[in-house]
């Protein structure tokens, strides 16, 4: 992959990382405001349910942040866009769709087929 494309992916990943971190900061700020005082138990339950849902989303985003950081590290080391399994180059369209991927489409299909066979 040429340097121009590598820089495009670096920029894309950094933008995604920035957005995820900003969203996480907004969530923390929103949960620490402490202005919610609901005398109605139903309203309070709704708030708690919404918070739990938001925390699950942020948990998934935390995992994505780690994957983005790993992808940025692969860009720096020169291994970005190379399949971990077969060593072949990962297609550019796949990287555009999922820039944190570490497997080419063929290896990913094989992995998913094995997971399905094991019942995962």
N, C-alpha and C positions, 0 to 999 in steps of 0.2 A: 504494500500500500504506500502511495506516495505521501510526502510530507504535508501537502495541502489537504488531502483527505483526512490525515491523522489530526491536523489542527482543527478541522471541522468537527470531528468526533470529540476532541478535547473540549471545544467550546460548548457543544451540545451537552456533554456530561457535566461540565461546570455549571451550566445554566440550570439543569435538572437538580443538581446538588444544592445550589443556592435557593431554589424554590422550595425544596423539601425542608431545608433548615429554617427558612422563614415561616413556613407553615407550622413547624414544630414549635417555634418560638411564640407564635400567635396562640397556639393551643395552651402552652404553659401559662402565658399571660392571662388568657381567658379563664383558666381554672384557678388561678391564684387571686383573682379580683375579690372574691368573697362577698360580692354584693347581692348574691341570690339568697333571699329569705322567703321561702314559700310556706305559708301556713297550711296550704292544701296538700295533703299527702300524695295525691295523684300528680300534681305539678312537680313535686319533689322527685317522685319516682320517674317521671318523664325526663327530668334533668339528669338524673343518675344514669338512666338508660342511654341518653344521648352522649354523656361523658364516656361511658364504657365503650360505646360504638366508636367514638373518636379515638380513644386510646388504642383500640384494636387496629384502626387504620394507621395510626402513628407507629405502632409496633411493626407493621408491615413496611411502612416507609423507612423505618430505622434499618431494616434488613436491606432495603433498596439502597440506602445511603452507603452502607458497607460495600455493596456490590459496585456502586459507582466509584467509590474510592479505590477499590481493587482494579477496576477498569482503567482509571486514570494512572494507576501505578503500572499497569501493563503497557500503556502508551509510553510512559517514561522508559521502561525497560526494553521496548521494542517487540513485545510479545502480543500486543493488541491485535486482534483479528486473526489469530492463529488458533485452530482447534486444539484443545487440551488433549483430546482423545486420539485423533489421527494425525495431527500435525499439519493438516492442510489449511489453506487460507479460508476463512469464513467469508461467505458472500456478502458483498456490500449492502444488498437489499436487506439481508437478515440483520446486519449490524445497524442499519437505519431503523429497523423495526424494534430491535432490542439491543442497544449498544453495550449492555453489560454482559451479553452472552459469552460463554466460553467454549461452546460447542457449535460445529457446523450443523447444518440442517439434517444431514444424513445421520450423524452420530446422535443428535437429539432425538430423532425418530426411533433409532435403535434403543436408546435409553428409555424412552416412553413405552415402547413395546415390551421391554423387560419388566418395567414397573407394572404394566397392565397384566402381564402374565403372572406376576407375583401377587397380584391383587392389591397393589398399593394405590 
